[in-house]
Amino acid sequence: MTLTGSSAAGRKVAALAGQHLKKCVLELGGSDPFIVLDDADIEWTAQQALIARLQNMGQSCVAAKRFILQDTIADAFVERLRTLINQLQSGDPKNAETTIAPMARMDLRSDLHAQVERSQALGAQLVTGGFPIGTQGAYYAPAILDHVKPGMPAFDEELFGPVAAIVRVKNAKEAIQFANRSHFGLGGSVWTRDPSHGEALARQIHAGCTFVNGIVKSDPRLPFGGVKDSGFGRELGYHGIREFVNIKTVWVR
């Protein structure tokens, strides 16, 4: 059995699979950290961050969700990301100039907005966006929530929509600590001009797949899946195809 869905759905499917002694692969939700070190190329990384957060209008399990920034570059990064977001345009999806897509359903938009408002009530600062756009279609203004901390919905829960949660840290060690302070563990990325340092940090992130200077995505050549509440088992690649077979041992003298 295999499922792509929420953690709640994954628990139900796993329980059903257990009743029938069936193997299962669960590819569930995520709250992927996007760690930006103080030596990163801010302009290029902010452009990648925009894509990483707003792919499918943020409705992707491997979309970047928690942007963990070193203090020394946080202001510059947030300002550049704000500028890029404010250049986006909502409107008729058939028009070429439209660059903001709708969310899947009105109730999902309402749930996301409630998470934003609850995070603000706990001290998060809204930098831009963060409001429903009109009543025709589930459009939501892409948002940046700054000064997000553990205990806020924007940190603890999955924001399945166009909201970037900004977490500020002192150094790389603290960045890893905050990255791993989550019950999700699907993907994560590190952005730096030093790939070797980035790889060393990526290996410390508790996630099924980690990228250095690249947006987290699936590739049929590579195993894909998560740990913790992001599920178990792997899809794709050498390891993924073997999730669907039983290994048999034959011994002959």
Secondary structure, DSSP 8 states (H G I E B T S, - for coil): -EEES-HHHHHHHHHHHHHTT---EEE----EEEEE-TTS-HHHHHHHHHHHHHGGGG--TTSEEEEEEEHHHHHHHHHHHHHHHHT--BS-TTSTT--B---S-HHHHHHHHHHHHHHHHTT-EEEE--SEE-SSS-EE--EEEES--TTSHHHHS---SSEEEEEEESSHHHHHHHHTSSS--SEEEEE-S-HHHHHHHHTTS-SSEEEESS-----TTS-B--SGGGEES-BSHHHHHGGGS--------
